[in-house]
Amino acid sequence: MIKIFGVILCAFSIIVFCGSALTGQEIS
């Protein structure tokens, strides 16, 4: 159960990071 939560948290972090990077490039 904890491992599944960790994987979801990791995936969510990657999505947020990529989204922020793309948004930053668009603003730039």
CORMO-V345935 format. One record per backbone hydrogen bond with DSSP energy under -0.5 kcal/mol. CO is the residue of the C=O (numbers start at 1). NH is the residue of the N-H. E is the energy in kcal/mol with one decimal. If there is no record, write none. Layout:
{{CO | NH | E} {CO | NH | E}}
This chain:
{{1 | 5 | -2.1} {2 | 6 | -2.3} {3 | 7 | -2.3} {4 | 8 | -2.4} {5 | 9 | -2.5} {6 | 10 | -2.5} {7 | 11 | -2.7} {8 | 12 | -2.7} {9 | 13 | -2.2} {10 | 14 | -2.2} {11 | 15 | -2.4} {12 | 16 | -2.5} {13 | 17 | -2.6} {14 | 18 | -2.9} {15 | 19 | -2.6} {16 | 20 | -2.4} {17 | 21 | -2.2} {18 | 22 | -2.7} {19 | 23 | -2.4} {20 | 24 | -2.4} {21 | 25 | -2.1} {22 | 26 | -2.2} {23 | 27 | -2.3} {24 | 28 | -2.3}}
